Amino acid sequence: MRAARLIRMALIVQSSPGLTAGALARELGVSERTVIRDAQALQEAGVPIRSERGRAGGYRLAPGYRTRLTTLHPTEAETLYLSGLPTALRDLGLSDAADTARLKLSATLLPSLRAAAESSARRFHLDAPAWFREPSAPELLPELARAVWADRTVELAYARPGRDGAPARRVTRLLEPYGLVLKAGVWYVVGRVPGEGTGAAGAWRTYRVDRVTALSSAPGADEAFVRDPSFDLAAYWRDHAAGFARALLRTTVTVRLTERGLRLLPTVTDPAGVDEALASATAPDADGHVTLDVLVESQDVAFTQLAALGADVEVLAPQGLRVRFREHAQALAALYSADPDGQR
């Protein structure tokens, strides 16, 4: 613990010379007395750190005691500082390593480049999760990330969602985890399932990490699996994201919409199925209503989404969902048929 703090102190002094003992204490989360002792320990270890008195004093390293990346352009330095996602690194258990890496980078930059790099953090921030969703890191994410780094085959238990309100069922898979993807605040693992699919090497699969309920090393997997050198995670995700989203839409709901409902439909349903739904719309009837088929993930999801359209939508099929909307409408009518004080 102390060794890591000593390294951090040396890097901070190198990147920001002239800091007082009080400033270093606040940065390191220790007392000023500890800073003084740590400085002495660094001196004994051969690091030329010294404390200077006076208005322009503070802790400094001996002149020339630094490594400089003199070929970096300011724009390149700014880009390096933008390459990390703080929340993602924290979820993966890598925030401490990232902080140390940024300190090392800052310590090696020329003063003119250091200012350019640090300015990017003040101008750009990535907030990955969607609105109205409290972000949370899946419990098994750090362990899964370690398996990705080590090319270690894992056995995972996965809660596969049931269709149309059916309970989730637990499945177990052997997986060669190739990479992790953060999409709108949700983590996914992309990997290959050996022996599955038509290819001899196995089939590529994508799983939501928050649905992984158990994770362990695969039996007999003492050595790292051999990665396919042609696999490109970014290209895979780009090419398959649309198909993945479309594959989630497994239930067809037939609806009749008013003109306003048709206009609002794209705001409440899944984008992956909107274009297809609009293309299936009939010509407006005498009342201006159109009928179309909407692809949704499940009847539960359809109820939540379409209920937002109120009287601008009528569910025609499936019958079970239509009955659910009728009961919902009857409950609303009973509720609002009385005044707030209970008088009808």
N, C-alpha and C positions, 0 to 999 in steps of 0.2 A: 504494500500500500504506500509506504513512504517512498520507495524507489520510483513509483509512478508519479508521485507528487513532485519529487526532485526533478524528474525529466520535464514535467509540465512547467515547473518554475523556470528552468533554464530556457525553455522555448518561449515562454511569455516575456522574459527579460530580453531575449534576442530579438523578438518581434516588436516589443514596445519598450525600448530602453528609457531609463529615467523614472520608472515607477517607484514610489515610496514603499516602505515596509507595510504601511497601512493599506495602500492600494493593492499590493500583492496579497496581503492577508485576506482582503475581501474577494479577490479573484479566485484564490485557492480554498477559501472557506476555513481558514485556520487563524490562529492568533499571530500578532506581530512577533512575539517571542519565538514562535515556531518558524516564522520566516527567517529570523536571524540565525537560528540553529541550522535551518536547511541551507542557507547561504554558506555557512561555515563547512557544512558537509560537502557541498559542491566544490568549494575551494580545495578541500582535502582530497577530493576525487580528481583534481586536475582541471576543473572548469574555472577559467579566469573570471570569476564574478566578483564585483566589488561594489561597495556602497559609498557614494560621494555625498558630501554635505553641501549645504547651501541651497539657494533658490533654484538652481538648475541641476540639483543633485538627484539622488535616487540610485537604484541598482542598475548597473551596466555590465556588459561583458567587455573584455579587452578588445581594442580596435582590431578588426580583421578576423575575429573569431566568429565566422559565419560561413555558410554555403549559400551562394547566390545563383538563382536561375536568371542569368542575364539575358537570355534569348527570348524571354516571354514578352509578348506585346500586351499592353494594358487590357485590350479586349479579350485576349486569351486568358488573362488572370481573372477577369470578371466572369468569364464562362466557367472556369474551374470552380468558382465559388457558387455558381448556380447549379452545378451538377449533382448536388446532394439534396435529398428530400428529408428534412428533419424528422417528420412524423413517421415516414416509412422506415428510416434507419432506427428510430426508437422501437417500432414494432418488431423489427428483425433482431433487436438486441445489439445493435451496432452503433448506438449513439456515442458511447465513450470512445470507440475507435475512430469514429468520424471526427469528433472534437479534436483528438490528438493529431489526426491527419491534417486538419485545417490549420492547427497551430504550427505543425512542421512546415506546411506550405507557406504560411505567413512569415515564418522565421527565415525562410530562404529567399523571399522576394526582396528586390530592391525597394527602398522606401517609396519611390515614385509609383511602383507597381502595386505595393501593398495597399496604398490608399485607393487605387482603382479597383482592386479585388474586393476589399472590405465594403466598398460603396454598394456593391450589388445586393448585399444582404439587406440594405436599407431601402432598396427600391423594388424588390421582387419577393413575393411569398406565394408558395403553392399550398392551397387548401384543398386537398384531394377529396374528402368526403362530400357527399351531396347535401343539399339543404335539408333541414329537419331530420337529420340522422345523427345520433350520438356515436362518434367513432369509437371503436374498441378493437384492440388487437386480439385475434384468436389466440387462445391459450397455447396451442401447439405450434404456432407460427415460428418462434425462434428455433425449436427443435427441427422443424421441417426445413428451415433455412440452412441449418448446419448440414443436413443431409444433402441439400442442393450443392453446397460448397464442396462437400466431400465425395460427390458422385456415389452416394450410398443408396442402394436399393432398400426400400422400406415396405413394410406391410401396414396399410392404413385401413381403419374402419371408417365408413362413410355413411352418414344418414341421408339416404336418397329420398327426396320429397315424394309423397304419394300424389296421385292424380285426383283432382276434383274432391278435395277434402279428406282423402284416405290418409291414414297415418303414415309417417315416414318409415321406411324399412332400412335395416342395417345391412350394408354389404361390405365385404372385405376384398381388398385388391393388393397385389404386389405392384409396386410402382417404381420406375426409375425416374426420379424427379429431376427434370432438366432446368426448370426455372420457376420463378414466382412473378406474378403480375398484380399490380395494384390498379384496380379500375373503379373509379367513383367511390373510393373508400372501402372497397371490398377486395380482399386478397384471394387470388386464384393460384393453384399450382398446376403447371403443365408438365406432363411426363409421358413416358411410354410404358404400357402394360405388356410385359413379355408374354408371348404365346397367344395374345388376343388379336383378333382381326385377321385380315388376309395376308399381311406381310409377314415374312419369316421372323423379322426382328420384333414384331409386336405392333400394337395400335396406339396412336397418340390420343391422350385423354386430358380433359380439363376438369378440375374439381374446385369447388369453393372451400377455402381452408376453414371457414367457420363451421362447416358441416363435417369436418374430420373429427371424429369422437375418440379415436385412439391411434397411436403411432408407435411403431417399434421397428427395429432392424429386421430385415427379412431373414428367415432361417437360412443359415449357410452362406449368407452374403458377407463373407469376411473381406472380400476385395471390392474395390470400386468398380462399378460397371463401366463399360467402354462407351463413351459418348459418341454419337453420330456427328462427325465433324461438319457435316453439311447442314445441321440443324441451326436455324436462326430464330431465336425466341421472338424478336420484334416482328419479323416477317410472318411467323406462324400466327401470332396474335392478330396482326393486321388482316391476314387472309381469312382467318377463321372466326373473327369476332362477330361478323354479321351472321354467319351461319350458326354460331353458338347461340346468339340471341334469338334467332328464328327458331332454333330447335326447342327452346323453352316454351314456345307457344303451341300447346298440344290440344287445346280445346277450342271448338268453334261455337260462337254465339251469334244467333241471328237476331238483329234488332231493327226496329223502325224508328227513324229519327226525324225530328223537325228540322227546318233549315238551320236554326240556331244550334241544335244538337249536332248536326253534321259539321258545322263550323268548329264546334268545341271538341269534337271527338279526338283529334290529334293531341289535345292538351291533357287528356286523362288516360289514354291507352298506350300500350307499348309501341314505341316508334318503329320497331322491327316489323310490326304487322299492319301499320296504318296505311301505307301505300297500297298494299294488296286489298285491304278492306275497302278503301275508297274506289278502287277499280271494280269491285264487285257490286257497287251501288246500282240500284234500279233507277229508272227515270222517275221524277217526282210524280206522285199521284195527285188527285184533284185537290187535296188539302196541302200539297207541297211536301208531303212526307216521302222519304226514300227508305228502302229496305236494303240491308247489306249484311255480310258475314264478317265478324270480327274474330281474329285469332287472339286467344289469351292464354295465360299460363295455366289457369284453373278456374273453376266456377267461383271459388272464393275470391280470387283476384278480380274476376269480372264483376262480381257484386260490388266490391269496394270501388273499382274504377267507374263503373257505369252509374252507380248511385249518385255520383257527383253531378250528373246531368239532369237529375230530377225528372220533371214531367216532359223533358225534351227527348226522352228515350223510352221505348217500349220493348221489352225482351219478348221475342216470339218463341225462341227455342235456345237451349233445351228446356223441357217442361219443368224440371226440378228448379231451375234458376228462375223461370217465370213465376212459379209458385212462391219462391222466396221473396221476390220483389212484390208480389201481391200481398203477402203477409206483412211485409215491411210497410207498404203503403197503408194497409188497414191499421197497423199500430200507430203510424203517424197521424192518421185521420182521427183515431180515438184520442190521441194525446192532445191534438190541437182543436178538438171540438169543444173543449172546456176552456173557460177563462183561467188565467193564472191562479185565481183564488179558489178554483175548484167548481165554480158555477158553470152550468151548461146553458 
